[in-house]
């Protein structure tokens, strides 16, 4: 069974979308563009979890370590209703105080079966 990431990031996060496009170039400057396969839009979210308690920060970090950047999980971006399959291959832990931690991470959408 696939795990669901249920921790809520800070409200300010970024979503980057980039379509994959093949371009055929012809003479006289003409070109033709077409989508490179199916599921051609690459998407990534940059998330922040600022000043979380140490126990919450540890739970988030454990979740990422258990997935090892390779196994996908389900996540629902704030303000949306559809879950997406994502992987997290990069995260940073900031020791903000004696009682809190902050985490920055990037979720990349995958289309695994």
Secondary structure, DSSP 8 states (H G I E B T S, - for coil): ---B------S--EEEEEE-EEEEE-GGG-EEEEE-SSS-EEEEEEEEEEEEEHHHHHHHHHHHHHHTTTS-EEE--TT--S-EEEEEEEEEEEE-SSSEEEEEEEEEE----
